[in-house]
Amino acid sequence: MYRITRYRIGCIIVMKKSDNRPFTIVVVSGKGGTGKTTVTAALSILAENIVVCDADVDAANLHLILKPQVIESRDFFGIKLASIDESLCTGCGECLDACRYDAIVPDPIRVVESFCEGCAACFHVCPVNAVTMKPHQAGELYISRIASHSDGRTDIPMIHARLGIAEDNSGLLVSEVRKSADEMAETDHLETILIDGPPGIGCPVIASLTGSNLALVVTEPTVSGVSDLERILELCGHFRIPTRIIINKCDINEELCRTIERVAEDAGGKVIGRIPYDERVIESISRKTTVIEAGPESIAREIRSVWDRVTGEIAEMR
């Protein structure tokens, strides 16, 4: 399990490894819409002894397919926001001059929370201590159980979260999701954590990748898909995380599929799956179920093959 040691590097909370930690797989993509969550949902019901995690806290949707039952919810508090006690305020205007975000307005002097960035400049300049920095709820974290699957397995743990509208600190919430998944794995003696990561290469993605053992990168054979693949592979390479690539809609452009294989090889990764385009995948999503359970069988068979390759990678790395 992780021994949590908090070193702040920008938005990252580094998790130092311990010897008996679970094997952590993060499914990522350089951009949204590549099929990352669809693949994660399908893999989640093929695995055993697993914790499923949705780290895309800005737009969580894995729960729509897996339909978990929420067992516990926890409030997530992000940055502290300024609050002015009007009974103490003398109206001197020091806080107005100090604020660079137009979050403080006059007549009477007060804070507009939606503009406040939590910098605490007003707190430090107030001569009468009328400003306090108060915790601000920015979202919720959920501990859930996936009730059932077509193969009869039940009670699969899932950790997911929701960030409030226009809230910041999604990277910190991702770290809390990861921490809760580690705790769940330790409590239930589970061997693997499967994470549906956020799209892109920003702070939430970095937080989801930190400390993981393997990144599954879902891409598609388009010009933008290749460009975004290069970005996410560079990020994974920076953190020395082994990468394996899954090409979704592989039959729409064979030439770009070959380009993806070259890009993957140059980055030290390799393609382990090719999923063809099929409109029936959209039908399975609209029915809120996985392609393993609802078909089409050709795609379900390919995803099973991907998971077999992943389990082989896990055995080698361990």
C-alpha positions as CSV (number, residue, x, y, z in Angstrom):
1,M,0.0,0.0,0.0
2,Y,1.1,3.6,-0.3
3,R,2.9,5.3,2.5
4,I,1.5,8.8,1.9
5,T,4.2,11.5,2.0
6,R,3.0,14.9,0.8
7,Y,5.6,16.8,-1.2
8,R,3.9,19.6,-3.2
9,I,5.2,20.0,-6.7
10,G,2.7,22.4,-8.3
11,C,-0.6,20.5,-8.1
12,I,1.0,17.1,-7.5
13,I,0.9,15.1,-4.2
14,V,3.6,12.5,-4.6
15,M,2.7,9.1,-3.2
16,K,5.8,7.1,-2.2
17,K,5.6,3.4,-2.9
18,S,5.7,0.7,-0.3
19,D,6.3,-3.0,-1.1
20,N,2.8,-4.4,-1.0
21,R,0.9,-1.7,-2.8
22,P,-1.8,-2.7,-5.4
23,F,-1.0,-2.5,-9.1
24,T,-2.5,0.7,-10.4
25,I,-3.6,1.1,-14.0
26,V,-4.7,4.5,-15.4
27,V,-6.7,4.7,-18.6
28,V,-6.0,8.1,-20.2
29,S,-6.3,9.9,-23.5
30,G,-4.8,13.1,-24.9
31,K,-8.3,14.5,-25.4
32,G,-11.9,13.8,-24.6
33,G,-14.2,11.7,-26.8
34,T,-11.8,8.9,-27.7
35,G,-13.7,6.1,-25.9
36,K,-11.6,6.1,-22.8
37,T,-14.5,5.7,-20.3
38,T,-16.2,3.1,-22.5
39,V,-13.0,1.0,-22.5
40,T,-12.5,1.5,-18.7
41,A,-16.1,0.4,-18.0
42,A,-15.6,-2.8,-20.1
43,L,-12.2,-3.6,-18.5
44,S,-13.7,-3.1,-15.0
45,I,-16.0,-6.1,-15.3
46,L,-13.3,-8.4,-16.7
47,A,-10.9,-7.8,-13.8
48,E,-11.0,-9.6,-10.4
49,N,-9.9,-8.3,-7.0
50,I,-10.2,-4.7,-8.2
51,V,-11.1,-1.2,-7.1
52,V,-12.7,0.9,-9.9
53,C,-12.0,4.6,-9.8
54,D,-13.3,7.6,-11.8
55,A,-10.7,10.4,-11.6
56,D,-12.4,12.6,-14.2
57,V,-13.9,14.7,-11.4
58,D,-14.7,17.6,-13.7
59,A,-17.1,15.5,-15.8
60,A,-17.5,12.1,-14.1
61,N,-19.6,9.7,-16.2
62,L,-18.2,6.2,-15.5
63,H,-21.0,5.7,-12.9
64,L,-23.6,6.2,-15.6
65,I,-22.5,2.9,-17.2
66,L,-21.5,0.9,-14.1
67,K,-24.5,2.1,-12.0
68,P,-22.9,1.8,-8.5
69,Q,-24.8,2.2,-5.3
70,V,-23.4,5.0,-3.1
71,I,-22.5,3.7,0.4
72,E,-20.9,6.8,1.7
73,S,-20.3,10.4,0.6
74,R,-17.8,12.9,1.9
75,D,-17.6,16.7,1.4
76,F,-14.5,17.9,-0.4
77,F,-13.1,21.3,0.6
78,G,-10.8,23.1,-1.8
79,I,-9.2,26.4,-1.3
80,K,-10.3,28.7,1.6
81,L,-12.2,31.8,0.5
82,A,-12.2,35.2,2.1
83,S,-15.1,36.4,4.2
84,I,-15.5,39.9,5.7
85,D,-17.1,40.5,9.0
86,E,-19.1,43.7,8.4
87,S,-19.4,44.3,12.2
88,L,-15.6,44.7,12.4
89,C,-14.9,46.3,9.0
90,T,-14.1,50.0,9.2
91,G,-14.4,50.5,5.4
92,C,-10.8,51.6,5.1
93,G,-10.5,50.0,1.6
94,E,-7.1,48.3,2.1
95,C,-8.6,45.0,1.0
96,L,-10.1,46.6,-2.1
97,D,-6.7,47.9,-3.2
98,A,-5.0,44.5,-2.4
99,C,-7.4,42.3,-4.4
100,R,-6.3,41.6,-7.9
101,Y,-9.3,39.6,-8.9
102,D,-12.1,42.1,-8.4
103,A,-13.5,39.8,-5.7
104,I,-14.2,42.6,-3.2
105,V,-16.8,45.2,-3.9
106,P,-17.6,48.4,-2.0
107,D,-20.8,49.9,-0.4
108,P,-20.7,47.8,1.8
109,I,-17.4,46.1,1.4
110,R,-18.0,42.4,0.8
111,V,-16.5,39.4,-1.0
112,V,-18.0,38.0,-4.2
113,E,-17.1,34.3,-3.6
114,S,-17.3,33.3,-7.3
115,F,-14.4,35.7,-8.1
116,C,-12.3,34.9,-5.0
117,E,-9.1,32.9,-5.7
118,G,-8.2,32.4,-2.1
119,C,-4.9,34.3,-2.3
120,A,-5.5,35.8,1.2
121,A,-4.0,39.2,0.3
122,C,-7.0,40.9,1.9
123,F,-6.6,38.8,5.0
124,H,-3.0,40.0,5.4
125,V,-3.6,43.7,4.8
126,C,-6.7,44.2,6.9
127,P,-5.7,46.4,9.9
128,V,-8.7,45.4,12.1
129,N,-8.7,41.6,11.4
130,A,-12.1,41.8,9.8
131,V,-11.2,39.2,7.1
132,T,-11.1,35.5,7.7
133,M,-10.3,32.6,5.3
134,K,-13.1,30.0,5.6
135,P,-13.2,26.5,4.2
136,H,-15.3,26.2,1.0
137,Q,-17.0,23.1,-0.1
138,A,-16.0,22.5,-3.7
139,G,-17.5,19.0,-4.4
140,E,-18.2,15.6,-3.0
141,L,-16.4,12.2,-3.0
142,Y,-18.4,9.0,-3.1
143,I,-17.6,5.5,-1.9
144,S,-19.8,3.0,-3.8
145,R,-20.4,-0.6,-4.7
146,I,-21.2,-1.9,-8.1
147,A,-24.2,-4.0,-7.4
148,S,-24.1,-6.7,-10.0
149,H,-22.7,-7.9,-13.4
150,S,-23.9,-10.3,-16.0
151,D,-21.3,-12.8,-14.8
152,G,-22.8,-12.9,-11.4
153,R,-20.0,-11.0,-9.5
154,T,-21.3,-8.5,-7.0
155,D,-20.1,-5.9,-4.6
156,I,-17.2,-4.4,-6.6
157,P,-15.9,-1.2,-4.9
158,M,-15.8,2.1,-6.8
159,I,-14.5,5.5,-5.8
160,H,-15.8,8.5,-7.7
161,A,-16.3,12.2,-7.1
162,R,-18.1,15.4,-8.4
163,L,-16.5,18.8,-8.5
164,G,-18.9,21.7,-8.2
165,I,-19.6,24.0,-11.1
166,A,-16.8,26.5,-11.8
167,E,-14.8,25.1,-8.9
168,D,-11.0,24.8,-8.8
169,N,-8.6,22.2,-7.3
170,S,-9.7,19.3,-9.4
171,G,-6.1,18.0,-9.1
172,L,-6.4,17.9,-5.4
173,L,-9.8,16.1,-5.6
174,V,-8.3,13.5,-7.9
175,S,-5.6,12.9,-5.3
176,E,-8.3,12.4,-2.7
177,V,-10.0,9.9,-5.0
178,R,-6.7,8.1,-5.4
179,K,-6.1,8.1,-1.7
180,S,-9.5,6.6,-1.0
181,A,-9.0,3.9,-3.6
182,D,-5.7,3.0,-1.9
183,E,-7.5,2.7,1.4
184,M,-10.3,0.6,-0.1
185,A,-7.7,-1.7,-1.7
186,E,-6.0,-2.2,1.7
187,T,-9.2,-2.7,3.6
188,D,-10.6,-5.3,1.1
189,H,-7.2,-6.9,0.3
190,L,-7.6,-6.1,-3.4
191,E,-4.7,-6.4,-5.9
192,T,-5.5,-3.9,-8.6
193,I,-6.8,-0.3,-8.9
194,L,-8.3,0.6,-12.3
195,I,-8.6,4.4,-12.8
196,D,-10.6,6.2,-15.5
197,G,-8.4,9.2,-15.8
198,P,-9.3,12.7,-17.0
199,P,-8.6,13.7,-20.7
200,G,-5.8,16.0,-21.7
201,I,-2.4,16.5,-20.0
202,G,-3.3,19.0,-17.3
203,C,-3.2,19.0,-13.5
204,P,-5.9,16.4,-13.0
205,V,-4.2,14.0,-15.4
206,I,-0.9,14.4,-13.6
207,A,-2.6,13.7,-10.3
208,S,-4.2,10.6,-11.7
209,L,-0.9,9.3,-13.2
210,T,1.4,10.0,-10.2
211,G,2.4,6.8,-8.6
212,S,0.7,4.5,-11.1
213,N,2.3,1.4,-12.6
214,L,0.8,1.3,-16.1
215,A,-1.0,3.8,-18.4
216,L,-3.4,2.6,-21.0
217,V,-3.7,5.3,-23.6
218,V,-6.8,5.3,-25.7
219,T,-6.4,7.1,-29.0
220,E,-8.0,7.2,-32.5
221,P,-6.5,7.4,-36.0
222,T,-7.1,11.0,-36.7
223,V,-4.7,13.9,-37.1
224,S,-5.7,15.4,-33.7
225,G,-5.6,11.9,-32.2
226,V,-2.0,11.4,-33.2
227,S,-1.0,14.9,-31.9
228,D,-2.7,14.3,-28.6
229,L,-1.2,10.8,-28.3
230,E,2.2,12.4,-28.6
231,R,1.5,14.8,-25.8
232,I,0.2,12.2,-23.4
233,L,3.1,9.8,-24.2
234,E,5.5,12.6,-23.4
235,L,3.8,13.2,-20.1
236,C,3.9,9.5,-19.2
237,G,7.5,9.3,-20.2
238,H,8.4,12.3,-18.0
239,F,7.0,10.3,-15.0
240,R,8.6,7.0,-16.3
241,I,5.2,5.3,-16.4
242,P,5.1,2.3,-18.9
243,T,2.5,2.9,-21.6
244,R,0.3,0.6,-23.7
245,I,-1.9,2.0,-26.5
246,I,-5.4,1.0,-27.6
247,I,-6.5,2.3,-31.0
248,N,-10.3,2.9,-31.0
249,K,-12.1,3.1,-34.3
250,C,-9.0,1.6,-35.9
251,D,-10.6,0.9,-39.2
252,I,-11.4,4.5,-40.2
253,N,-7.8,5.2,-41.3
254,E,-5.2,2.5,-41.6
255,E,-2.4,4.8,-42.5
256,L,-2.8,6.8,-39.3
257,C,-2.9,3.5,-37.4
258,R,0.5,2.8,-38.7
259,T,1.6,6.3,-37.7
260,I,0.3,5.6,-34.2
261,E,2.3,2.4,-34.0
262,R,5.5,4.3,-34.9
263,V,4.8,7.1,-32.4
264,A,4.1,4.5,-29.7
265,E,7.3,2.6,-30.5
266,D,9.4,5.8,-30.5
267,A,8.0,6.6,-27.0
268,G,8.9,3.1,-25.7
269,G,5.3,1.9,-25.7
270,K,3.3,-0.5,-27.9
271,V,-0.1,-1.0,-29.3
272,I,-2.0,-3.8,-27.5
273,G,-5.5,-3.4,-28.9
274,R,-7.3,-2.3,-32.0
275,I,-11.1,-1.7,-31.6
276,P,-13.1,-1.3,-34.8
277,Y,-15.8,1.3,-35.3
278,D,-19.3,0.0,-34.7
279,E,-22.4,2.1,-34.1
280,R,-23.7,-0.6,-31.8
281,V,-21.2,0.7,-29.2
282,I,-23.3,3.9,-29.0
283,E,-26.4,1.8,-28.5
284,S,-24.8,0.0,-25.5
285,I,-23.8,3.4,-24.0
286,S,-27.4,4.7,-24.4
287,R,-28.6,1.6,-22.6
288,K,-26.1,2.4,-19.8
289,T,-24.3,-0.9,-20.0
290,T,-20.8,-2.0,-21.1
291,V,-19.9,-3.4,-24.5
292,I,-18.9,-6.7,-22.8
293,E,-22.4,-7.2,-21.6
294,A,-24.3,-5.7,-24.5
295,G,-22.0,-6.3,-27.5
296,P,-21.2,-6.2,-30.3
297,E,-19.3,-9.5,-29.8
298,S,-16.4,-8.6,-32.1
299,I,-15.5,-5.6,-29.9
300,A,-16.2,-7.4,-26.7
301,R,-13.7,-10.1,-27.9
302,E,-11.1,-7.5,-28.7
303,I,-11.4,-5.9,-25.3
304,R,-11.1,-9.3,-23.6
305,S,-7.9,-9.8,-25.6
306,V,-6.7,-6.4,-24.4
307,W,-7.3,-7.3,-20.8
308,D,-5.4,-10.7,-21.3
309,R,-2.4,-8.7,-22.6
310,V,-2.7,-6.3,-19.6
311,T,-2.7,-9.1,-17.1
312,G,0.4,-10.5,-18.8
313,E,2.0,-7.1,-18.4
314,I,1.1,-7.0,-14.8
315,A,2.6,-10.5,-14.2
316,E,5.9,-9.4,-15.9
317,M,6.1,-6.1,-14.0
318,R,5.4,-7.7,-10.6
